[in-house]
Amino acid sequence: MILAVDVGNTNLVFALVDKGEIKARWRIATDPRRTADQYSVWLHQLLELEGFSRDDVEGVIIGTVVPRALHNLTVLSEKYFRKTPIIAGQGAAAWPMQLDVDEPHNVGADRALNAIAAHAKYPGDLLVIDFGTATTFDVINSSGAYAGGIIAPGINLSLDALVTAAAKLPRIAIEAPATNSVIGRTTESQMIIGIYWGYVAMLEGLAERIKSEIGRPVTVLATGGLATLFDKHTNVFDAIEPDLTIQGLSLLYDMAFKSSQ
């Protein structure tokens, strides 16, 4: 069983994975200042609640888009799990596919990991839409190469910016509008419509433009916490894959482990 650690800009996910199957997962706010000791106390209690122990962990792999968080997570792995962690994108865990973009060194680990998992599960050309701090659109061609994409503000980021910049606008929850009408009759309903249907329009419009540019059939996958919220009101997604990044970490660990044998 391995411990896969996915460090995003907003949240950090620990997952126990056994032969590709996720046995447990835990989420915590990303804070690069959090020490290895703090991680250990929190994680040790959660492992026990799920019926596991630190001795069950045979290896650790970390994928991060927050470089400052890596040191303390490495200490966590070495001190408390007695394992040298594999770092996604480095050494034996170098990306196994081509990064067919102008700045391959700038491709986020989460996007590369999504590409690995998506190509392993689906044939042909793929588009992965990931709802995170940013909403990313990633194109993976039929050979598994990462071929570029789009970065857009995440929906929470957009809403926070709107509320922060406009003094009289209230803070609202992100939810689907109560009706299909796009004409709101209160300030709150107008905000919900603008955020929700505006985002649906962006998803559908950008996905359609990407498909048109590729010129071949494209399977569209969605991942990230808000994917299911939008799936109810659009047909843009062919499948929802909530654990794509963790699956990518598991696959990359297996590749790195085999290459070291």
Secondary structure, 3 states (H helix, E strand, C coil): CEEEEEECCCEEEEEEEECCEEEEEEEEECCCCCCHHHHHHHHHHHHHHCCCCHHHCCEEEEEECCHHHHHHHHHHHHHHCCCCCEECCCHHHCCCCCECCCCHHHCCHHHHHHHHHHHHHCCCEEEEEEECCEEEEEEECCCCCEEEEEEEECHHHHHHHHHHHCCCCCCCCCCCCCCCCCCCCCHHHHHHHHHHHHHHHHHHHHHHHHHHHHCCCEEEEEEECCHHHHHCCCCCCCEECCCHHHHHHHHHHHHHHHHCC
